[in-house]
Amino acid sequence: MASYSSHSSILSPSHQPHHPTKFLPFKVTCTTTTTSNQQTTLPQTTKKSALNFSAKYVPFNSISTNTPTDESYSLDEIIYRSNSGGLLDVQHDLEALKQYDGKYWKSLFDSRVGKTTWPYGSGVWSKKEWVLPEIDDDDIISAFEGNSNLFWAERFGKKFLGMNDLWVKHCGISHTGSFKDLGMTVLVSQVNRLRKLKRPLVGVGCASTGDTSAALSAYCAAADIPSIVFLPANKISMAQLVQPIANGAFVISIDTDFDGCMKLIREVTSELPIYLANSLNSLRLEGQKTAAIEILQQFDWEVPDWVIIPGGNLGNIYAFYKGFKMCQEMGLVDRIPRLVCAQAANANPLYMYYKSGWTNFQPVKANTTFASAIQIGDPVSIDRAVYALKNSNGIVEEATEEELMDATALADSTGMFICPHTGVALTALMKLRNNGVIAPTERTVVVSTAHGLKFTQSKIEYHSKEIKDMACQFANPPVEVKAEFGSVMCVLNNYLKSKS
Ligand SMILES: *Cc1c(COP(=O)(O)O)cnc(C)c1O
């Protein structure tokens, strides 16, 4: 044991006892002082927090226009907008973080991956110092989200795009089946802290196209905090609707679209002690940004050339930018990838804005799309998205319903099982490959944002060719056969002939 203390660096491998994961309760509280084993990781971390790592809210436009401001707020305040009504952003004290070099941070983050040590085994909280540096570990509500599979899409890349270095970051293989878990663990943890600080918060509310409400309800249920969700009636999938219901949220189904729900919840939360959990809330982006850091980490801190992200309310395109940029500023990497935001053609205000050369932004009335989580016509984070794209030499693409469903079917045919939003991102990739913008050898990451199992209805409709005005050219419907040896042999022989 003594040998551990002789190299008691936080960077040395953890000698934590390993608890079998299946017995791991939702929340584990670690004792930090008992054995010398644990000193190889934890006390130093505590010391780091004491080194005044901190973060605060500042107006987003002070960042985007690079103008210093006196306006800032503690993260313990309940505030969503700046004085002038603009967006806020969480700003970290980078000078404090820079007391440690890039090598240090890489090793620290790498040393925490996949451990059971509360809360660092989470892909989000393994970057705690860069997320919410001041929160107590005991106040964190986590489902050990993140650490999602960065999948080498070998067959899809080679077969359809002539690419050998294509990757799909499966963020949707997650606690509630979408990447919204990454941000929600941060928001609900902070709300948990605020309630302990006796701030007047009775519950947390959101308007949602489905995934946000699922994540909010799950994390609130784990924390025993009431959650209230506003959902557009008949516009989300059954799987998404059942999640908040099962997790005990107060579900209000409203006969409007997402933009209508968003407007209502903003009015309601200004009157009632309900904390607003929409991505207007910049806390969530701090969790979402860890997916970008994680991508770099999974490539051993090599920077991919392109990252493609489906966008609706547009917080995430900025969150990814922010994660990459922070790694560059802190010296973990020396550049950032070019970002592509992919929109459904039926809800494409950012695409139209981009096409106008950023001269004319017009909210649109979002039409129905299979990519229902991005069916948003008036994105709250439009300014964040434009900033992210301009500073990453970014591109915006769009996908029609037929394109996104075909791309989804093609991806599934190579062994994936992706959601329609990922189909939007893959369509963008196919277009940019076909017009030569993305070269065959360039390392490209497509961010898959939700689990395909949340969107089985759209797949069923596609494969049974039930979609109006769509050829469904890659449909693979089941063959109906009589319960009779001859008939079964006949269809099988035909099938085998087609394969040989
Ligand atoms: C929320 C969400 C998005 C888009 O994120 P924005 O920040 O709203 O642009 C994409 N896909 C899925 C599945 C989502 O839930």
The ligand as an SDF file (V2000), in Angstrom:
LIG
                    3D

 15 15  0  0  0  0  0  0  0  0999 V2000
  -32.6460   17.8260  -29.0840 C   0  0  0  0  0  0  0  0  0  0  0  0
  -32.3390   16.9310  -30.1860 C   0  0  0  0  0  0  0  0  0  0  0  0
  -31.6380   17.3520  -31.3340 C   0  0  0  0  0  0  0  0  0  0  0  0
  -31.2280   18.7530  -31.6250 C   0  0  0  0  0  0  0  0  0  0  0  0
  -30.6270   19.5030  -30.6260 O   0  0  0  0  0  0  0  0  0  0  0  0
  -30.8660   21.0960  -30.6190 P   0  0  0  0  0  0  0  0  0  0  0  0
  -30.0000   21.5980  -29.5610 O   0  0  0  0  0  0  0  0  0  0  0  0
  -32.3270   21.2910  -30.3510 O   0  0  0  0  0  0  0  0  0  0  0  0
  -30.4970   21.6060  -31.9710 O   0  0  0  0  0  0  0  0  0  0  0  0
  -31.3550   16.4120  -32.2960 C   0  0  0  0  0  0  0  0  0  0  0  0
  -31.7380   15.1390  -32.1660 N   0  0  0  0  0  0  0  0  0  0  0  0
  -32.4180   14.7020  -31.0890 C   0  0  0  0  0  0  0  0  0  0  0  0
  -32.8060   13.2790  -31.0270 C   0  0  0  0  0  0  0  0  0  0  0  0
  -32.7390   15.5770  -30.0710 C   0  0  0  0  0  0  0  0  0  0  0  0
  -33.4340   15.1240  -29.0160 O   0  0  0  0  0  0  0  0  0  0  0  0
  1  2  1  0
  2  3  1  0
  2 14  2  0
  3  4  1  0
  3 10  2  0
  4  5  1  0
  5  6  1  0
  6  7  2  0
  6  8  1  0
  6  9  1  0
 10 11  1  0
 11 12  2  0
 12 13  1  0
 12 14  1  0
 14 15  1  0
M  END
$$$$
